[in-house]
Amino acid sequence: MTSIKTINSTNRIYTKYFTLCPKQLIIIDIYENNAYQIQKELESLYPELNLIVRIASIRDFNKMKLIFDEFRPEIIYHAAAHKHVPLMEDSPNEAVKNNVFGTLNIVKLADQYHVKHFVQISTDKAVNPTNIMGATKRICEMLIQAYDRHSKTVYTAVRFGNVLGSNGSVIPLFKKQIARGGPVTVTSPDIIRYFMTIPEAVSLVLQAGVYAKGGEIFILDMGEPVKIDDLARNLIKLSGFTPDVEIPIVYTGLRPGEKLYEELLMNEEGLKKTTNGSIFVGKPIDFNEQAFFDQLEELRIHSQNEDPAIKQCVASIVKTYHPSNV
């Protein structure tokens, strides 16, 4: 079994993956420092692993085609995306170019090269999105469902919330702020988020790929949501300090595109259980495929032309997208 994993700088490979003994693992990353660190880590931990690391962008169709032609992967875990909500609000055309059309490149190639399984890593922010990042990930889910209807490749998406300890997540930020003596910045005392650990996320993603028959959006049980304010206060206490005394907490207000809470499921999707109590599957939503792909071509032109109204273009495709500044 040969697998290819497109990644961004939030991801790491963990031990459970290698109990499956992949014949070959191909890692594709645009960020060479991250790719180098992962390469050295895996070479140290798993010297017997047949590991290939390539620097490439999913936005470069010809480069990705060369990689597919050389390695002929059987399984793809596609996690490459711009994910930072406020930054993407400021650069929405980049979110569209990378998240939508980079994903479309990989989806097309998976079909052309008869990949067996394609697993799209999605996000709770794709549900009733208020930010461009979440809306682009919702388009990715629609791509998965559209291609699955006509391809021999089994396409599926896995949707979950925040992963504790990943790059760009709140805990590393809080730790740095505490180490500097504060303040710890929280957007709102009422903001809540779903969290899971990296090993939990990796394990459930792999299992969801096994359950996939095609076109599903799997929703991982994230447990109870956590108040970010509580998380900050507990982390301050665990660091040996007293919140609001030795380490102040400052509320900065919601950033552009942020919600007070995230949703894991659209109302119209419904839920079905799997044999794993932590994995559920949402019913696919019907949409007009021809109109969808026509709109995508228009979106491509708008994004390439750096259209300042790109969010309105995305909103015309994702009907549940309600951007705060449109």
C-alpha positions in Angstrom: 0.0 0.0 0.0 1.4 3.4 -1.0 -0.1 6.4 0.6 0.4 10.1 0.0 -0.2 12.8 2.6 -0.5 16.4 1.6 0.2 18.5 4.7 0.5 21.9 6.2 2.7 23.0 9.1 0.1 21.8 11.7 0.5 18.1 11.1 2.7 15.3 12.5 2.7 11.5 11.8 2.1 9.3 14.8 2.9 5.8 15.8 -0.6 4.3 15.2 -0.2 5.0 11.5 2.8 2.8 11.2 1.1 -0.2 12.8 -0.6 -0.5 9.4 2.8 -1.0 7.8 2.4 1.1 4.7 4.6 0.0 1.8 5.6 3.6 1.2 4.7 7.0 2.7 5.0 10.1 0.5 4.8 13.5 2.2 4.1 16.6 0.2 4.6 20.0 1.8 5.2 23.6 0.5 7.1 24.5 3.7 10.5 23.0 3.5 11.4 23.6 7.2 8.4 21.6 8.4 9.1 18.9 5.8 12.7 18.6 6.9 11.7 18.3 10.6 9.2 15.6 9.9 11.6 13.8 7.6 14.3 13.7 10.3 11.8 12.7 13.0 10.5 9.8 11.0 13.9 8.6 9.8 15.0 8.4 13.5 11.8 6.7 14.8 11.2 4.4 11.8 14.4 3.7 10.0 12.8 0.9 8.1 10.0 3.1 6.6 10.1 3.7 2.9 9.7 7.5 3.2 9.6 10.0 0.3 9.5 13.8 1.0 8.8 16.3 -1.8 8.5 20.1 -1.7 5.6 21.1 -3.9 2.4 23.2 -3.9 -1.0 21.7 -4.5 -1.7 24.8 -6.5 0.8 23.6 -9.1 -1.2 21.0 -11.2 1.7 20.0 -13.4 4.1 19.4 -10.5 1.5 17.4 -8.7 0.8 15.4 -11.8 4.5 14.5 -12.1 4.4 13.2 -8.5 1.2 11.1 -9.1 2.8 9.7 -12.3 6.0 8.7 -10.4 4.5 7.2 -7.3 0.9 6.1 -8.2 -0.5 6.5 -4.6 -3.3 4.3 -3.4 -4.5 6.4 -0.5 -4.5 10.2 -0.1 -5.0 12.1 3.2 -5.4 15.6 2.1 -4.8 18.2 4.8 -3.0 20.9 2.9 -4.9 24.2 3.4 -4.7 27.8 4.7 -6.4 27.5 8.0 -5.8 30.8 9.9 -9.2 32.5 10.1 -8.2 36.2 10.6 -5.4 36.0 8.1 -7.6 34.5 5.4 -10.2 37.2 6.1 -7.5 39.7 5.0 -6.4 37.5 2.1 -9.6 35.8 0.9 -8.3 35.3 -2.7 -5.4 33.2 -1.3 -7.8 31.1 0.6 -9.8 30.4 -2.5 -6.7 29.7 -4.7 -5.2 27.3 -2.2 -8.1 25.6 -0.4 -10.5 25.3 -3.3 -8.4 25.1 -6.4 -5.4 23.3 -4.8 -7.9 20.7 -3.5 -9.5 20.5 -6.9 -6.1 19.7 -8.5 -5.6 16.8 -6.1 -9.2 15.6 -6.4 -8.9 15.5 -10.2 -5.5 13.7 -10.1 -6.9 11.1 -7.7 -9.6 10.3 -10.2 -7.2 10.3 -13.2 -4.7 8.0 -11.5 -7.3 5.6 -10.0 -6.5 6.3 -6.3 -8.4 3.9 -4.1 -9.3 6.2 -1.2 -9.2 10.0 -0.9 -9.8 11.4 2.6 -10.3 15.1 2.8 -9.6 16.7 6.2 -12.3 19.3 6.8 -13.3 21.5 9.8 -16.3 22.4 12.0 -15.9 25.9 10.5 -17.4 24.6 7.3 -20.8 24.4 9.0 -22.8 27.6 8.5 -19.5 29.5 7.9 -19.0 33.1 8.9 -15.4 33.2 7.6 -13.9 32.6 4.1 -11.7 29.8 5.4 -14.7 27.8 6.6 -16.6 28.6 3.3 -13.7 27.3 1.2 -13.6 24.1 3.2 -17.3 23.7 2.6 -16.6 23.9 -1.1 -14.0 21.2 -0.7 -16.7 19.0 0.9 -18.9 19.6 -2.1 -16.1 18.7 -4.4 -15.6 15.4 -2.6 -19.3 14.6 -2.9 -19.5 15.6 -6.6 -16.5 13.6 -7.7 -17.5 10.5 -5.7 -20.7 10.1 -7.7 -18.7 9.6 -11.0 -15.3 8.2 -10.0 -14.0 4.8 -9.0 -12.1 6.5 -6.3 -13.8 6.5 -2.9 -13.9 10.1 -1.7 -14.8 11.1 1.8 -14.4 14.0 4.2 -13.7 14.0 7.9 -14.9 17.0 9.9 -13.6 17.9 13.4 -12.7 20.9 15.5 -9.5 22.1 17.0 -6.5 19.9 17.7 -4.7 20.5 20.9 -1.0 21.3 20.5 -1.0 21.8 16.7 0.9 24.7 15.3 -1.2 27.9 15.4 -3.5 26.4 18.1 -4.3 28.3 21.3 -2.3 26.3 23.8 1.1 27.0 22.4 0.1 30.7 22.2 -1.0 30.7 25.8 2.2 29.0 26.9 4.3 31.7 25.2 2.2 34.5 26.8 2.5 32.9 30.2 6.3 32.5 29.8 6.6 36.2 29.1 4.6 37.0 32.2 1.3 37.8 30.4 -1.1 39.0 29.6 -2.9 36.0 28.2 -5.3 37.2 25.5 -8.7 35.7 25.1 -11.1 37.0 22.5 -14.2 36.7 24.6 -15.1 35.3 28.1 -17.9 33.4 26.4 -16.2 31.9 23.4 -16.2 28.0 23.3 -14.4 25.5 21.1 -14.3 21.8 20.5 -10.9 20.1 21.1 -9.3 16.7 20.7 -5.7 15.5 21.0 -3.5 14.8 18.0 -3.4 11.0 18.6 -7.2 11.0 18.9 -7.6 13.0 15.6 -5.2 10.8 13.7 -6.8 7.6 14.9 -10.3 8.7 14.1 -9.3 10.0 10.7 -7.8 6.6 9.8 -10.8 4.7 11.1 -13.2 7.0 9.2 -11.3 6.2 6.0 -12.0 2.5 6.6 -15.7 3.1 7.1 -16.0 5.1 3.9 -18.1 3.8 1.1 -18.0 7.1 -0.8 -19.3 10.7 -0.5 -19.8 10.7 3.2 -18.9 13.5 5.6 -17.7 11.9 8.8 -18.1 13.9 12.0 -15.9 13.1 14.9 -17.3 13.2 18.4 -15.4 16.0 20.0 -17.0 15.6 23.4 -18.1 18.7 25.3 -17.0 22.1 24.1 -14.5 24.0 26.2 -14.6 27.6 27.2 -11.4 29.2 26.1 -11.4 31.4 29.2 -11.5 28.3 31.4 -8.7 26.8 29.3 -6.5 29.9 29.8 -7.1 30.0 33.5 -6.4 26.3 34.0 -3.2 26.6 32.0 -2.1 29.6 34.1 -2.7 27.6 37.3 -0.8 24.5 35.9 2.1 26.9 35.2 2.2 27.8 38.9 0.6 31.2 38.7 -2.7 32.9 39.8 -5.0 34.1 37.0 -5.8 37.9 37.1 -3.2 38.3 39.9 0.3 37.2 38.6 -0.8 36.6 35.0 -3.6 39.0 33.8 -6.2 37.9 31.2 -7.2 40.5 28.6 -10.3 40.1 26.5 -9.6 41.4 23.0 -12.9 40.9 21.2 -13.9 38.5 18.4 -11.6 38.7 15.4 -13.0 39.0 11.9 -14.9 35.9 10.8 -15.0 34.3 14.3 -18.0 32.7 16.0 -18.6 32.5 19.7 -19.1 28.7 19.1 -18.5 26.3 16.2 -21.0 23.7 14.9 -20.1 20.2 13.7 -23.2 19.5 11.6 -25.6 21.2 9.4 -29.2 20.9 10.4 -30.2 19.3 7.1 -27.5 16.6 7.2 -28.8 14.4 10.0 -26.6 11.9 11.7 -26.1 8.2 11.4 -24.0 6.1 13.8 -21.0 4.0 12.8 -19.8 1.0 14.8 -17.3 3.4 16.4 -19.1 5.4 19.0 -16.8 8.4 18.3 -17.5 8.6 14.5 -20.8 9.7 13.0 -21.7 10.2 9.3 -23.7 13.1 7.9 -26.2 12.5 5.0 -24.9 14.2 1.8 -26.7 17.4 0.7 -28.1 17.5 -2.8 -26.9 20.3 -5.1 -26.8 21.0 -8.8 -23.4 19.7 -9.9 -23.4 21.4 -13.3 -24.2 24.7 -11.8 -21.6 24.1 -9.1 -18.8 23.5 -11.5 -19.9 26.4 -13.7 -19.7 28.6 -10.6 -16.3 27.2 -9.7 -14.9 28.3 -13.1 -16.2 31.8 -12.5 -14.7 31.7 -9.0 -11.3 30.7 -10.5 -11.3 33.8 -12.7 -12.4 36.1 -9.9 -9.7 34.8 -7.6 -7.0 35.0 -10.2 -8.0 38.6 -10.9 -7.8 39.4 -7.2 -11.4 40.4 -7.1 -12.1 42.4 -3.9 -15.7 41.0 -4.0 -14.4 37.4 -3.8 -16.4 36.7 -0.6 -19.7 37.5 -2.4 -18.6 35.0 -5.2 -18.0 32.3 -2.6 -21.4 33.1 -0.9 -23.2 32.5 -4.2 -21.9 28.9 -4.1 -22.1 28.2 -0.3 -25.6 29.3 0.5 -25.0 28.8 4.3 -22.0 31.2 4.2 -22.9 34.5 5.9 -19.7 36.6 6.0 -19.8 39.2 8.7 -18.5 42.0 6.4 -20.7 41.3 3.3 
